[in-house]
Amino acid sequence: MSLRNVLVLLYDGVQSLDVTGPVEVFAAIGHFPGRTGYRIRTVSPGGAPVRTESGLTLVPDGELESARPGPGTTLLVPGGQYTADFEPRLIDWLRAHGGGARRLVAVCTGSLLLAEAGLLDGHRATTHWNACEQMARDYPAVTVEPDPIYVRDGRVATSAGVTAGIDLALALVEEDHGRDVALLIARHLVVFLRRPGNQAQFSAQLAAQTARREPLRDVQQWITEHPGGDLSVEALAARASLSPRHFARAFQAETGVTPGRYVERVRVEHARRLLEDSGEGVTQISRACGYGTPEALRRAFVKTLGQSPAEYRRRFGRPAG
């Protein structure tokens, strides 16, 4: 396997983990004897050291102005605190030279830098959940997908906040070197799971708001702790001492989602964890998560994750024993 180049852009206020997470993934191939990996180079405007958002100082390998990404280069653009300020030298360089890279990769709000440079026009992309609305508003030529942790669209790859950059980097390594190598790196970095790109940025509990009223908060907790139980509106309303109609209205008003949608998210998330970490069969998992049958679980997985439970387990979990 020939050496590939990874060019990483640095600037003041960059998020350190947006840089180091993917870089550690790409660099890890060097730990495996007989495998030729990536040549990683960092650059900044003027070649000056940069101060990250957390206060760490990063010293680049060279200056941005002389860097020229070629057809064998993955250009990595991390996000950061001052992304919205759009350092003119950075944007000008991206407009002039970013199109020459083999792959354009943005982590977190780095997607805004690519969008400002016009490099995401006509592409699907994502970014940190807190910046998705801004990107959709300011860059109408970009199709913003706010839910996935990363999105691949041709030679453009963008990821959600911070740690999602590790998932994206592992997916790129799999593309370059194969699944076995990507899994070895995940284990080496003690990353137990390579999440699929279409996994939501939030867990079910984070995606919904926490209810203000205690009975509704208690119901949310009950759903999380009993995914295999009777989670019908009628049963949940009884736990909250409300009529089903009043409960459904109040739950949606305070959490932003219907009871049924919240239950579905919790059950899929629980099933996903069991497929990742347990050796139980799909039939047992279906029952444990309240689906009753493997077919009901399959339909929920295809709807939510775009793949069957069997495919999900093959790619991201331990095989059933």
C-alpha positions in Angstrom: 0.0 0.0 0.0 1.5 3.3 -1.1 2.1 6.2 1.3 -0.8 8.7 1.4 -0.5 12.3 2.5 -2.7 14.0 5.2 -2.5 17.7 5.4 -3.9 19.3 8.5 -4.8 22.9 8.8 -4.1 24.7 12.1 -5.2 28.1 13.3 -5.6 30.0 16.6 -8.7 28.7 18.5 -8.7 25.3 16.8 -10.3 22.5 18.8 -7.4 20.3 19.9 -9.3 17.0 19.7 -10.6 17.9 16.2 -6.9 17.7 15.3 -5.4 15.0 17.5 -8.3 12.5 17.3 -8.1 11.9 13.5 -4.3 12.4 13.5 -3.9 9.6 16.0 -6.1 7.3 13.9 -4.0 8.0 10.7 -0.7 7.8 12.6 -1.6 4.4 14.2 -1.0 2.5 11.1 2.7 3.1 11.7 2.5 0.8 14.8 1.7 -2.2 12.7 4.9 -3.9 11.1 4.9 -4.2 7.4 2.2 -1.6 6.8 2.9 1.7 5.1 0.5 4.4 6.3 0.2 8.1 6.0 2.6 11.0 5.8 1.0 13.6 8.1 1.9 17.3 7.9 0.4 20.2 9.8 0.4 23.8 8.5 -0.7 27.2 9.8 -0.9 30.8 8.5 2.7 32.0 8.4 3.9 28.7 10.0 3.3 30.2 13.4 2.5 28.2 16.5 -1.3 28.2 17.3 -3.1 28.3 20.6 -6.0 25.8 20.7 -9.4 26.5 22.2 -8.3 24.7 25.4 -5.1 26.7 25.7 -2.7 24.1 24.3 0.0 25.3 21.9 0.5 23.3 18.7 3.6 23.8 16.6 3.0 23.2 12.9 5.4 21.5 10.4 5.2 24.4 8.0 3.4 27.4 6.6 0.0 27.3 5.0 1.0 29.6 2.2 3.4 27.2 0.6 1.3 24.0 1.0 -0.2 22.5 -2.1 -2.5 19.5 -1.6 -2.2 17.1 -4.5 -4.3 14.2 -5.8 -2.9 11.9 -3.2 -3.7 14.2 -0.3 -6.5 14.1 2.3 -7.0 17.7 3.5 -8.2 17.8 7.1 -9.9 21.0 8.3 -10.7 20.9 12.0 -13.2 23.2 13.7 -12.7 25.6 16.5 -13.6 28.5 18.7 -13.0 31.2 16.1 -14.3 29.4 13.0 -17.0 32.0 12.5 -14.3 34.8 12.2 -13.1 33.2 9.0 -9.4 33.9 9.0 -9.0 35.5 5.6 -5.7 33.8 4.8 -7.2 30.4 5.6 -10.3 31.0 3.4 -8.3 32.4 0.5 -6.0 29.4 0.6 -8.9 27.0 0.7 -10.5 28.6 -2.3 -7.3 28.6 -4.2 -5.9 25.2 -3.4 -8.5 23.1 -1.5 -10.0 21.7 -4.7 -6.7 20.0 -5.6 -6.9 17.5 -2.7 -8.0 13.9 -3.2 -10.4 14.2 -0.2 -11.7 17.1 1.7 -12.4 16.2 5.3 -13.9 18.6 7.9 -14.3 17.9 11.6 -17.0 19.7 13.6 -17.3 23.4 12.6 -14.5 22.9 10.1 -17.4 22.3 7.8 -18.2 26.0 8.0 -14.7 26.9 6.7 -15.2 24.6 3.7 -18.6 26.1 3.1 -17.3 29.6 3.3 -14.7 28.7 0.7 -17.4 27.3 -1.6 -16.0 23.8 -1.4 -19.3 22.3 -0.1 -21.6 23.7 -2.7 -23.7 21.0 -4.2 -22.7 18.5 -1.5 -24.4 16.9 1.5 -22.6 17.8 4.7 -22.9 17.9 8.5 -21.3 19.7 11.3 -21.7 20.1 15.1 -25.4 20.1 16.0 -25.1 23.6 17.4 -23.9 24.9 14.0 -26.2 23.0 11.6 -28.9 25.7 11.6 -26.3 28.4 10.8 -24.7 26.4 8.0 -28.1 25.7 6.4 -29.1 29.4 6.7 -25.8 30.9 5.5 -24.9 28.4 2.8 -28.1 27.4 0.9 -26.0 25.6 -1.8 -25.1 23.0 0.8 -27.5 20.2 1.8 -27.1 20.1 5.5 -27.9 16.8 7.3 -28.1 17.6 11.0 -28.5 14.1 12.4 -25.6 11.8 11.3 -22.3 11.8 13.0 -20.6 12.0 9.6 -21.5 12.3 6.0 -19.6 11.0 2.9 -20.5 12.7 -0.4 -18.0 11.8 -3.1 -14.6 13.2 -2.2 -16.1 15.4 0.6 -16.4 14.0 4.1 -17.7 16.0 7.0 -18.3 15.0 10.7 -20.2 16.2 13.7 -18.6 17.5 16.9 -15.2 16.5 18.2 -15.1 12.7 18.8 -17.1 12.1 15.6 -13.9 13.0 13.8 -12.4 9.7 15.1 -15.2 7.7 13.6 -14.8 9.4 10.3 -11.0 8.9 10.3 -11.6 5.2 11.0 -14.0 5.0 8.1 -11.4 6.6 5.8 -8.7 4.1 7.0 -11.1 1.3 6.2 -11.6 2.7 2.7 -7.8 2.9 2.2 -6.6 -0.2 4.0 -9.5 -2.5 4.7 -11.8 -3.3 7.6 -9.3 -5.5 9.5 -6.8 -2.6 9.7 -9.4 -0.2 10.9 -10.5 -2.6 13.6 -6.9 -3.1 14.7 -6.5 0.7 15.0 -9.8 1.0 16.9 -8.5 -1.6 19.4 -5.1 0.0 19.6 -6.7 3.3 20.5 -9.1 1.5 22.9 -12.0 2.7 20.7 -14.4 -0.3 21.2 -16.8 0.7 18.5 -16.7 2.3 15.1 -20.0 4.0 14.9 -21.8 4.1 11.6 -22.0 7.5 9.9 -25.8 7.5 10.0 -25.9 7.1 13.8 -27.5 10.2 15.3 -25.3 12.8 17.0 -27.4 12.5 20.2 -28.5 9.6 22.3 -32.3 9.3 22.7 -32.0 11.0 26.1 -29.9 13.9 24.8 -31.9 14.3 21.6 -35.1 15.1 23.6 -35.4 17.8 26.2 -35.8 16.8 29.8 -39.3 17.4 31.0 -39.9 20.2 33.5 -42.6 18.4 35.5 -41.4 15.6 37.8 -44.0 13.0 36.7 -42.9 13.3 33.1 -39.3 13.2 34.0 -40.0 10.0 36.0 -41.7 8.6 32.9 -38.6 9.4 30.8 -36.4 7.6 33.3 -38.8 4.6 33.4 -38.7 4.3 29.6 -34.9 4.2 29.7 -34.7 1.6 32.4 -37.5 -0.6 31.0 -37.2 -0.7 27.2 -38.8 -4.1 27.1 -41.8 -3.2 29.1 -45.3 -1.9 28.2 -44.5 1.5 26.9 -47.8 2.3 25.4 -49.2 5.8 25.8 -51.9 4.4 28.1 -49.4 2.6 30.3 -47.1 5.7 30.5 -50.0 8.0 31.1 -51.1 5.9 34.1 -47.6 6.1 35.6 -47.8 9.9 35.3 -51.4 9.9 36.7 -52.7 11.7 33.6 -55.2 10.8 30.9 -53.6 9.4 27.8 -54.6 12.5 25.8 -53.3 15.0 28.3 -50.1 12.9 28.8 -49.3 12.8 25.1 -49.8 16.5 24.7 -47.8 17.4 27.8 -45.0 15.0 26.9 -44.5 16.4 23.4 -44.8 20.0 24.7 -42.0 19.5 27.3 -39.7 17.1 25.4 -40.1 18.1 21.8 -41.0 14.6 20.6 -44.1 12.4 20.9 -44.1 9.5 23.4 -44.0 7.0 20.6 -41.0 8.6 19.0 -39.1 8.8 22.3 -39.8 5.1 23.0 -38.6 4.1 19.5 -35.4 6.0 20.0 -34.7 4.4 23.4 -35.5 0.9 22.1 -33.3 1.2 19.0 -30.5 2.6 21.1 -30.8 -0.3 23.6 -30.9 -2.8 20.9 -27.8 -1.3 19.3 -25.9 -1.5 22.5 -26.9 -5.2 22.9 -25.8 -6.0 19.4 -22.5 -4.2 20.0 -21.6 -5.7 23.3 -23.6 -8.9 24.0 -23.6 -12.4 22.4 -27.4 -12.7 22.6 -29.3 -13.7 19.5 -31.5 -11.3 17.6 -34.7 -13.0 18.9 -33.6 -12.5 22.5 -32.6 -8.9 21.8 -35.9 -8.2 20.1 -37.8 -9.3 23.1 -35.5 -7.5 25.5 -36.1 -4.2 23.7 -39.9 -4.6 23.4 -40.2 -5.4 19.7 -41.5 -8.9 20.2 -40.2 -10.3 16.9 -37.0 -10.0 14.9 -38.9 -8.6 12.0 -40.2 -5.7 14.1 -36.7 -5.0 15.2 -35.4 -5.2 11.7 -38.0 -2.7 10.5 -37.0 -0.3 13.3 -33.3 -0.6 12.5 -33.7 -0.1 8.7 -35.9 2.9 9.4 -33.5 4.5 11.9 -30.0 3.3 10.8 -30.5 2.2 7.2 -29.3 -1.3 7.9 -30.5 -4.6 9.4 -29.6 -5.7 12.9 -27.5 -8.6 11.4 -25.5 -6.1 9.2 -25.1 -3.8 12.1 -23.7 -6.5 14.3 -21.4 -7.8 11.5 -19.8 -4.4 11.2 -19.9 -3.0 14.7 -20.4 -5.7 17.3 -19.4 -9.1 18.5 -20.9 -12.1 16.8 -23.7 -14.0 18.6 -22.3 -16.9 20.5 
